[in-house]
Amino acid sequence: MKTPVIDFHNHVGGWSTATATDNQELYLKVMDSAGVDVACVNCIFYGDARRSNNTVAEFVARRPDRFVGVGFVTPHYPDETIPELERAFGELGMKFLKVYPTYFQKPIDDPGYFPIFEWCDENRIVIMSHSSLGGFEGDTLTRPAKFIPLAKRYPQIRWVLAHSGNREIGNHEAINAAQECPNIYLETATSMANAGTIERLVDGAGEDRVLYGSDTNLLDMRLMVGRIVTAEISNEAKLKVLGLNAINLLGLDI
């Protein structure tokens, strides 16, 4: 199967306790073995968003043919968010934004995020957020249902639900969100999936709104590609999920 493969969900930043490193040579070796052409990389490991975005920009600059930069900001420092968004997208060339409400310890629909979302809506930015339901008691900060009113309030944002809710109960809620809101997309990376997850996401959300992601290097890119390739979906759907959807969503020149 010859097709561009774009991994939408990857990390850099040297979070050694979780095995995330900045060893680009190793990263490329794994990408090559998995058949991944381009990896979208973010850094959410530092409270200082400027440091996180600089880390990504420096990593991408070494191999811009293989990596795409993903921005990050946090509502912990509200006076810094808009200037950093302007820098990340205007100067550093980030292609979309990653947010992680678990660090903020408040839900994705907390008003602290609204200035960020307003800027992104005005600038038609793609946002990827962690989404999960049922992984542990109180796992509701990013439950997929919370994205429905956000997607309607900020319709110019294309929302990507990383992990698609994680467990099966979260998958179903993520699918419902995608069915209700055409600007919601689902991403495949998870360590909590059961058999049939890829088929469930594609059947529920449609083959045009599911994106392959791996959560490398917290998870293994090769395993996550295998889930798509061996899924019982059409070859056309596999081509879209593996890369064509990401190319269209981000306007990549690949």
C-alpha positions in Angstrom: 0.0 0.0 0.0 1.8 3.2 -1.2 0.3 6.3 0.3 1.6 9.3 2.4 1.4 8.4 6.1 1.1 11.4 8.4 1.3 10.7 12.2 -0.8 13.5 13.8 0.1 13.0 17.4 3.8 12.9 18.6 5.8 14.4 21.4 9.3 15.9 21.9 10.8 17.6 24.8 12.9 15.2 26.8 10.4 14.0 29.4 12.6 11.1 30.3 10.4 9.6 33.0 7.8 8.9 30.2 10.5 7.9 27.7 10.0 11.0 25.5 13.3 12.1 24.2 14.7 14.4 21.6 16.8 11.7 19.9 15.9 12.6 16.3 18.0 9.8 14.8 16.0 7.3 16.8 12.8 9.0 15.9 13.5 8.8 12.2 14.6 5.1 12.5 11.2 4.2 14.1 9.3 6.3 11.5 11.1 4.6 8.7 10.3 1.1 10.1 6.7 2.1 10.6 6.4 3.6 7.1 5.6 7.1 8.5 6.6 9.9 6.2 5.8 12.9 8.4 5.3 13.3 12.1 3.5 16.2 13.7 5.4 16.9 16.9 4.3 18.9 20.0 5.8 19.6 23.4 3.5 19.9 26.4 6.0 19.0 29.0 7.1 22.4 30.1 4.9 25.0 31.9 6.7 27.6 29.9 4.9 27.6 26.6 7.6 29.6 24.9 10.2 27.0 25.9 7.9 24.2 24.6 7.4 25.9 21.3 11.1 26.7 20.9 11.9 23.0 21.5 9.5 22.0 18.7 10.7 24.6 16.3 14.3 23.6 16.8 13.5 19.9 16.4 11.5 20.5 13.2 14.2 22.8 11.7 16.7 19.9 11.7 14.4 17.9 9.4 11.6 20.0 8.0 10.9 17.3 5.4 9.9 14.8 8.1 8.4 16.8 10.9 5.6 19.3 11.3 5.5 21.7 14.3 2.5 21.8 16.7 2.1 24.8 19.0 1.2 24.7 22.7 -0.1 27.3 25.2 -1.6 27.0 28.7 -4.2 29.1 30.5 -2.1 29.1 33.6 -0.5 32.3 32.2 -3.3 34.2 30.5 -1.3 37.3 29.7 1.1 35.2 27.7 -1.2 33.1 25.7 -2.2 35.5 22.8 1.4 36.8 22.2 2.7 33.3 22.3 0.0 32.1 19.8 0.9 35.0 17.5 4.6 34.0 17.7 4.0 30.3 17.4 1.9 30.6 14.2 3.3 33.9 12.8 7.0 33.3 13.4 7.6 29.6 14.1 5.3 28.2 11.5 3.2 25.9 13.7 0.5 24.0 11.8 -2.0 23.5 14.6 -2.4 23.8 18.4 -2.3 21.2 21.2 -4.0 21.9 24.5 -3.9 19.6 27.5 -6.5 20.4 30.2 -5.3 17.8 32.6 -2.3 20.1 33.4 -4.7 23.0 33.9 -6.8 20.8 36.2 -9.9 22.3 34.8 -12.2 21.1 32.0 -11.8 21.9 28.4 -14.8 24.2 28.5 -13.5 26.3 31.4 -13.6 30.0 30.7 -9.8 30.2 31.1 -9.6 28.6 27.6 -12.0 31.0 25.9 -9.4 33.7 24.9 -7.3 31.0 23.3 -10.3 29.6 21.5 -11.5 33.0 20.3 -8.1 33.7 18.8 -8.0 30.3 17.1 -11.5 30.8 15.8 -10.6 34.1 14.3 -7.5 32.6 12.7 -9.1 29.3 11.6 -6.7 27.2 13.6 -6.9 23.4 14.1 -6.9 22.4 17.8 -6.1 19.0 19.1 -7.0 18.3 22.7 -6.6 15.2 24.8 -10.1 13.6 25.2 -10.9 10.8 27.6 -13.8 9.2 29.4 -13.8 6.2 31.7 -10.1 5.7 32.1 -10.2 6.4 35.8 -12.6 7.8 38.4 -13.3 11.4 37.8 -12.0 11.2 34.2 -14.3 14.0 32.9 -12.1 17.0 32.2 -12.0 16.2 28.5 -15.0 13.9 28.0 -15.9 14.1 24.3 -19.4 15.6 25.0 -17.8 18.8 26.3 -16.5 19.5 22.8 -20.0 19.7 21.2 -20.9 23.2 22.6 -17.3 24.4 21.9 -17.5 23.3 18.3 -20.7 25.2 17.9 -19.5 28.3 19.7 -16.2 28.3 17.7 -17.2 26.9 14.3 -14.0 28.1 12.5 -11.9 25.8 14.6 -11.4 22.2 13.4 -11.4 20.2 16.7 -9.3 17.0 16.8 -10.2 14.7 19.8 -6.9 13.0 20.6 -7.5 9.3 21.6 -11.2 9.6 20.6 -12.3 9.3 24.2 -9.8 6.4 24.9 -12.0 3.6 26.2 -15.1 2.2 24.4 -17.5 4.4 26.4 -15.4 7.4 25.4 -15.3 6.2 21.7 -19.1 6.2 21.5 -19.3 9.7 23.0 -16.6 11.0 20.6 -18.5 9.5 17.7 -21.7 11.2 18.8 -19.8 14.5 19.0 -18.4 14.1 15.5 -21.8 13.2 14.2 -23.4 16.3 15.7 -20.5 18.7 14.7 -18.9 18.6 11.3 -15.8 20.4 12.6 -14.9 17.6 15.0 -12.4 15.0 14.0 -11.3 11.8 15.8 -7.7 10.7 16.3 -6.7 7.0 16.8 -3.9 6.9 19.4 -4.7 5.0 22.6 -3.4 2.4 25.0 -7.0 1.5 26.1 -8.6 0.3 22.8 -10.3 -3.0 22.3 -10.8 -5.0 19.1 -12.8 -3.1 16.5 -12.0 0.4 17.7 -10.8 1.6 14.3 -13.8 0.2 12.5 -16.0 1.8 15.1 -14.5 5.2 14.6 -14.6 5.1 10.8 -18.1 3.7 10.7 -19.3 6.3 13.2 -17.6 9.5 12.2 -16.9 8.7 8.6 -13.7 7.9 6.8 -13.0 11.6 6.0 -12.8 12.6 9.7 -10.5 10.0 11.3 -6.8 10.8 11.7 -4.0 8.3 12.4 -2.0 9.2 15.4 0.4 7.3 17.6 1.3 9.3 20.7 4.9 8.5 20.0 7.1 8.3 21.9 4.9 7.6 24.8 3.4 4.7 22.7 4.8 2.8 19.7 4.3 4.2 16.3 4.6 0.8 14.6 1.9 -0.7 16.7 -0.4 2.2 16.0 0.1 2.0 12.2 -0.7 -1.7 12.4 -4.0 -1.0 13.9 -5.0 1.0 10.8 -3.5 -1.3 8.2 -5.1 -4.4 9.6 -8.5 -2.9 10.3 -11.6 -4.2 8.5 -12.2 -1.0 6.6 -11.9 -0.3 2.9 -8.5 0.4 1.3 -9.8 3.9 0.4 -10.6 4.5 4.1 -7.2 3.3 5.1 -5.5 5.8 2.7 -7.6 8.6 4.2 -7.0 7.7 7.8 -3.2 7.1 7.4 -2.5 10.4 5.8 -4.8 12.0 3.2 -7.2 13.4 5.8 -4.3 15.1 7.7 -2.9 16.5 4.4 -6.3 18.0 3.6 -6.9 19.2 7.1 -3.6 21.0 7.5 -3.0 22.0 3.9 0.3 20.1 3.8 2.3 20.1 0.6 3.2 16.4 0.4 
